[in-house]
Amino acid sequence: MAKTSVVARSKKTPKFSTRIVRRCFRCGRKRGYMRDFDLCRICFREFANRGMVPGVKKSSW
């Protein structure tokens, strides 16, 4: 979990557009972020395994 101050700072609009930091809405992680789902890879995997992400299922072949 990211500190609340870091999450609050990332929500503030930056001076330049290249400084935008996208974070997971659940845990605040910035690395491994998926824009389509607004989640980091860890939270995405947990949600997908529980079936909480519509249209996503675990692959097997």
C-alpha positions as CSV (number, residue, x, y, z in Angstrom):
1,M,0.0,0.0,0.0
2,A,1.3,3.4,-0.9
3,K,1.3,6.2,1.6
4,T,-1.8,8.4,1.6
5,S,0.4,11.5,1.0
6,V,1.9,9.9,-2.1
7,V,-1.6,9.0,-3.4
8,A,-2.9,12.4,-2.7
9,R,0.1,14.0,-4.6
10,S,-0.6,11.8,-7.6
11,K,-4.2,12.9,-7.8
12,K,-3.2,16.6,-8.0
13,T,-2.9,17.9,-11.6
14,P,0.7,18.2,-12.5
15,K,2.5,21.3,-14.0
16,F,3.4,19.3,-17.1
17,S,1.3,16.5,-18.7
18,T,4.3,14.2,-18.8
19,R,4.4,14.1,-15.0
20,I,1.1,12.3,-14.7
21,V,1.5,9.2,-12.4
22,R,-1.3,6.7,-12.8
23,R,-1.9,4.6,-9.8
24,C,-4.0,1.6,-8.9
25,F,-7.2,2.8,-7.3
26,R,-7.2,-0.1,-4.8
27,C,-3.7,-0.1,-3.4
28,G,-2.0,2.9,-4.9
29,R,0.8,1.0,-6.7
30,K,2.3,2.8,-9.7
31,R,4.3,0.0,-11.3
32,G,2.6,-2.7,-13.3
33,Y,-0.4,-0.5,-13.9
34,M,-3.1,-1.5,-16.5
35,R,-5.0,1.5,-17.9
36,D,-7.9,-0.6,-19.2
37,F,-8.8,-1.7,-15.7
38,D,-7.3,1.1,-13.5
39,L,-5.6,-1.7,-11.5
40,C,-2.0,-2.9,-10.9
41,R,-1.1,-6.4,-12.0
42,I,-1.4,-7.8,-8.4
43,C,-4.9,-6.4,-7.8
44,F,-6.0,-7.3,-11.3
45,R,-5.0,-11.0,-10.7
46,E,-6.9,-11.1,-7.4
47,F,-10.0,-9.6,-9.0
48,A,-9.8,-11.8,-12.0
49,N,-9.5,-15.0,-9.9
50,R,-12.5,-14.0,-7.9
51,G,-14.5,-13.3,-11.1
52,M,-14.9,-9.6,-10.3
53,V,-13.5,-8.3,-13.7
54,P,-16.2,-8.8,-16.4
55,G,-15.0,-10.6,-19.5
56,V,-11.8,-11.9,-18.1
57,K,-11.1,-15.5,-17.2
58,K,-8.0,-17.6,-16.5
59,S,-6.6,-19.1,-19.6
60,S,-5.6,-22.8,-19.9
61,W,-4.5,-24.7,-23.0
